[in-house]
C-alpha cells in the first residue's frame, strides 16, 4: 500500500471516530438537559406546595389567635360568653347569621387611616370567589346599625367554612354548613370551626377549637 493511501485510510477512520464522539456527546447533553428540566419541574412543584402549606398554617394560627383574643377579656377576668350568633348585612349580599366576637384592641388586618379602632365586633365568613373574610365594625362608630360592616380579606384560598358540633349525648361530631339552633330555637355555638383551603391540586383542612371564656390568647 502506498504512503498516500495509508494516510487517507487513517484520516477516514479518525473522521468516523469524531462523528461517533459527537453523537455520544449529543446524547449525553440531551440526557443532562432532560434531567435538569425534570428536576426543576419537581422542585418547582415542591416549592409551590411548601408555600401553600405555609399559607395554610399562618392563616389557621391567625384565626385561632383572633378567637383566643376574643375569649380573653381585658384584665384577665372571666366574663360572659365571648361568642354569639348575630345577623349581619354585608354590603354585597343578603342578611346572614354569623358567629360574632369582639376584639377590644382591634387587629392588624383591620385597615384604618390612623390607629386601629378599639372595641371591634367581628365575624368570620367565606365569600364566593373571594375567600375567608372578616366583617368588622367598631361599636364606637356612629350609626353602626344602618351601615354595612367593613370587610378584611383573611385568605383567598379558603373555599369553605364549616361549623363542627359535638353531640352531648353520643359524643359524635357533626359538621354543618350553617349554624344550628336547639329545640327552643336558640342558637348553638359550634365546638370547632373547620377551614378548607384549595389551590390548584393542593387541598388542606384545618380545625380550630372555639375557646371558652378566659382562654389565654396566642401571640
Secondary structure, DSSP 8 states (H G I E B T S, - for coil): --HHHHHHHHHHHHHHHHHHHHHHHHHHHHHHHHHHHHHHHHHHHHHHHHHHHHHHHHHHHHHHHHHHHHHS-GGG---S-SEEEEEEE-TTS-EEEEEEEEETT--TTS--SSS--SSEEEEEEEETTTEEEEEEEETTSTTGGGS--EEEEEETTEEEEEEEEE-TTT--EEEESS--B-TTS-B---SEEEEEEEETTEEEEEEEE---TT-----
